[in-house]
Amino acid sequence: MTSQDRTTPPQQQYAERSYRSPAALVGGALLLLLGLWLGGDALLRGVPHTKLTALFALLLGVPLVFAFTLRPLVRAGEDRLTVRNPFRTVTLPWGAVEDLRAAFSAEVFTSGGKYQLWAIPVSLRQRKKVSRQAARGSAPRPRFGLNADTGPVPRAMADQALDELRELKERAAHRESAQGEPVVRWAYGVLVPMAVGAVGVAVMVAV
C-alpha cells in the first residue's frame, strides 16, 4: 500500500434516486396521443379557420398535459433534492430542508416556505388498504409449528418515498457540500407555448 493510499479517505457513494407517478406517466402519454391524433386530423383535413384553431389548441393542450403528467419529478442526490413540478423546478440543498410531510399531498418544508411534491401523489385509498393489510397481519401466525415472522410493517408508496427522503436528508444535513439556499426556476418552455396557445384559441373563438 502506498502512502497516497493510506492518506486518501474512502469516498462514500450515494445512489441518486428518482420518483415519478406511474399512473400520471401512462395517463399523460395516452392523453397526448389522443390530442395529437385529433389535432393532426384537424390540421390535415380542416378548413383554414379549423386548422388555426387546432394549432393553437395543440400549443395550449400539449404543454399543459405534459406539465401535469410527464414533467413532475423528484430527484434525490447526495447533496440536494430537486423538485420538478408542473411550472417550476426547485433545487433544495439538503441543509435547507427542514421537514418532509405527506398528509393529503407530499410536501417539503424550508425556512422560506413549502413546496409540493407533484411526482409523489398521496393516495388515501392506498393508505387505508395498507392499514387493513397491516391489521390482518399484525398477529404472528404459526407456520409448521413455529411462529412466522410478520416482516416489516407495510407502507403506502408515498409514505415509503418520504421515509427514504428523510433518511437521505439525515445523512447529508450537516455535510458542507449540502448547504445553501433554495433555487427556483420557472419552466418557460412550458409556460410560453401555453400562453401563446391560450391567446390564439381565445382569438379564434371570438372571430
C-alpha positions as CSV (number, residue, x, y, z in Angstrom):
1,M,0.0,0.0,0.0
2,T,1.4,3.4,-1.0
3,S,1.4,6.5,1.2
4,Q,-1.2,8.0,-1.1
5,D,-3.5,5.0,-0.5
6,R,-3.1,5.4,3.3
7,T,-3.8,9.1,3.3
8,T,-6.8,9.2,0.9
9,P,-10.1,8.7,2.8
10,P,-12.6,6.3,1.3
11,Q,-15.3,8.1,-0.6
12,Q,-18.9,7.2,0.1
13,Q,-21.2,6.9,-2.9
14,Y,-24.9,7.6,-2.7
15,A,-27.1,6.3,-5.5
16,E,-29.3,9.0,-6.9
17,R,-33.0,8.3,-6.5
18,S,-35.8,9.4,-8.7
19,Y,-39.5,9.4,-8.0
20,R,-42.3,9.7,-10.6
21,S,-46.0,8.7,-10.7
22,P,-46.5,5.7,-13.0
23,A,-50.2,6.4,-13.3
24,A,-49.5,10.0,-14.4
25,L,-47.0,8.9,-16.9
26,V,-49.4,6.4,-18.5
27,G,-52.3,8.8,-18.4
28,G,-50.3,11.6,-19.8
29,A,-49.0,9.5,-22.7
30,L,-52.5,8.4,-23.6
31,L,-53.9,11.9,-23.5
32,L,-51.0,13.2,-25.7
33,L,-51.6,10.5,-28.2
34,L,-55.3,11.3,-28.3
35,G,-54.7,15.0,-28.6
36,L,-52.1,14.7,-31.3
37,W,-54.4,12.3,-33.3
38,L,-57.4,14.6,-33.1
39,G,-55.3,17.8,-33.7
40,G,-53.4,16.2,-36.5
41,D,-56.6,15.2,-38.2
42,A,-58.0,18.7,-37.9
43,L,-54.7,20.2,-39.3
44,L,-54.8,17.9,-42.3
45,R,-58.5,17.9,-43.2
46,G,-59.9,21.1,-41.7
47,V,-60.7,24.4,-43.3
48,P,-58.2,27.3,-42.6
49,H,-60.1,28.5,-39.5
50,T,-60.2,25.0,-38.1
51,K,-56.6,24.4,-38.8
52,L,-55.6,27.6,-37.0
53,T,-57.8,26.7,-34.0
54,A,-56.4,23.2,-33.9
55,L,-52.8,24.6,-34.0
56,F,-53.4,26.9,-31.1
57,A,-55.3,24.2,-29.2
58,L,-52.3,22.0,-29.5
59,L,-50.0,24.8,-28.4
60,L,-52.1,25.1,-25.3
61,G,-53.1,21.5,-24.6
62,V,-49.8,19.6,-25.3
63,P,-47.7,21.6,-22.8
64,L,-50.5,21.6,-20.3
65,V,-50.8,17.8,-20.3
66,F,-47.1,17.4,-20.3
67,A,-46.7,19.7,-17.4
68,F,-49.1,17.9,-15.1
69,T,-48.3,14.3,-16.1
70,L,-44.9,13.7,-17.7
71,R,-42.9,16.6,-16.2
72,P,-43.2,16.1,-12.4
73,L,-40.1,14.5,-10.9
74,V,-38.4,14.3,-7.6
75,R,-34.7,13.5,-7.8
76,A,-32.7,13.0,-4.5
77,G,-29.0,13.2,-4.8
78,E,-26.1,13.2,-2.4
79,D,-26.2,16.9,-1.7
80,R,-29.5,18.2,-2.9
81,L,-33.2,17.5,-3.6
82,T,-34.5,18.5,-7.0
83,V,-38.3,19.0,-7.2
84,R,-39.7,19.4,-10.7
85,N,-43.3,20.5,-10.6
86,P,-45.6,21.5,-13.5
87,F,-44.4,25.1,-13.9
88,R,-41.2,25.4,-12.0
89,T,-38.1,23.5,-10.8
90,V,-36.9,23.9,-7.2
91,T,-33.4,22.9,-6.2
92,L,-33.0,22.4,-2.4
93,P,-29.7,21.7,-0.8
94,W,-30.4,19.1,2.0
95,G,-29.2,21.6,4.6
96,A,-32.1,23.9,3.6
97,V,-34.7,21.1,4.0
98,E,-36.4,21.3,7.4
99,D,-39.1,18.7,7.1
100,L,-40.9,16.3,4.7
101,R,-44.6,15.5,5.2
102,A,-47.3,13.6,3.4
103,A,-50.9,14.4,4.6
104,F,-53.2,15.0,1.7
105,S,-50.2,15.8,-0.5
106,A,-46.4,15.3,-0.2
107,E,-44.6,18.5,0.7
108,V,-41.1,19.6,1.6
109,F,-40.6,22.4,4.1
110,T,-37.8,25.0,4.3
111,S,-37.4,28.1,6.3
112,G,-38.8,30.2,3.5
113,G,-42.0,28.1,2.9
114,K,-43.1,24.8,1.5
115,Y,-43.1,23.1,-1.9
116,Q,-45.5,20.4,-3.1
117,L,-44.0,17.2,-4.5
118,W,-46.2,16.6,-7.5
119,A,-44.3,13.4,-8.5
120,I,-45.2,11.7,-5.2
121,P,-49.0,11.6,-5.1
122,V,-50.7,10.7,-1.8
123,S,-53.4,8.0,-2.1
124,L,-55.7,7.9,0.9
125,R,-57.3,4.8,-0.6
126,Q,-53.9,3.0,-0.7
127,R,-53.2,4.1,2.9
128,K,-56.5,2.5,4.0
129,K,-55.7,-0.7,2.1
130,V,-52.2,-0.9,3.6
131,S,-53.7,-0.3,7.1
132,R,-56.1,-3.1,6.7
133,Q,-53.4,-5.4,5.5
134,A,-51.2,-4.4,8.5
135,A,-54.1,-5.1,10.9
136,R,-54.7,-8.5,9.4
137,G,-51.1,-9.4,9.6
138,S,-50.3,-7.8,13.0
139,A,-50.5,-11.1,15.0
140,P,-47.9,-13.7,14.1
141,R,-49.4,-16.9,12.6
142,P,-47.9,-20.3,13.2
143,R,-46.1,-22.0,10.3
144,F,-45.0,-25.6,10.5
145,G,-45.2,-25.4,14.3
146,L,-43.2,-22.2,14.5
147,N,-44.2,-18.5,14.9
148,A,-43.9,-16.9,11.5
149,D,-42.1,-13.6,11.3
150,T,-44.5,-10.9,10.2
151,G,-41.8,-8.9,8.5
152,P,-41.6,-5.1,8.1
153,V,-44.8,-3.0,8.6
154,P,-46.2,-2.3,5.1
155,R,-46.2,1.4,4.0
156,A,-48.1,3.3,1.3
157,M,-45.9,4.3,-1.7
158,A,-45.9,8.0,-0.8
159,D,-45.1,7.3,2.9
160,Q,-42.3,4.9,1.8
161,A,-40.8,7.5,-0.5
162,L,-40.9,10.2,2.2
163,D,-39.2,7.8,4.6
164,E,-36.4,7.3,2.1
165,L,-36.0,11.1,1.5
166,R,-35.9,11.7,5.3
167,E,-33.1,9.2,5.5
168,L,-31.1,10.9,2.8
169,K,-31.7,14.3,4.5
170,E,-30.4,13.0,7.8
171,R,-27.2,11.7,6.1
172,A,-26.5,14.9,4.3
173,A,-27.9,17.7,6.5
174,H,-24.6,18.6,8.1
175,R,-22.3,18.0,5.1
176,E,-20.7,21.2,3.9
177,S,-21.4,20.4,0.2
178,A,-25.2,20.1,1.1
179,Q,-25.6,23.6,2.4
180,G,-27.1,26.6,0.5
181,E,-30.3,28.4,-0.4
182,P,-33.2,27.0,-2.5
183,V,-33.1,27.9,-6.1
184,V,-36.4,28.3,-8.1
185,R,-36.5,28.2,-11.9
186,W,-39.7,28.7,-13.9
187,A,-40.4,26.4,-16.8
188,Y,-40.7,29.0,-19.6
189,G,-40.5,26.2,-22.2
190,V,-43.9,25.1,-20.9
191,L,-45.4,28.5,-20.0
192,V,-44.7,30.4,-23.2
193,P,-46.4,28.0,-25.7
194,M,-49.3,27.6,-23.3
195,A,-49.7,31.4,-23.2
196,V,-49.5,31.7,-27.0
197,G,-52.0,28.8,-27.4
198,A,-54.5,30.3,-24.9
199,V,-54.4,33.7,-26.6
200,G,-54.7,32.1,-30.0
201,V,-57.7,29.9,-29.0
202,A,-59.4,33.0,-27.5
203,V,-58.9,34.9,-30.7
204,M,-60.1,32.1,-32.9
205,V,-63.2,31.5,-30.8
206,A,-64.0,35.3,-30.9
207,V,-63.8,35.7,-34.7
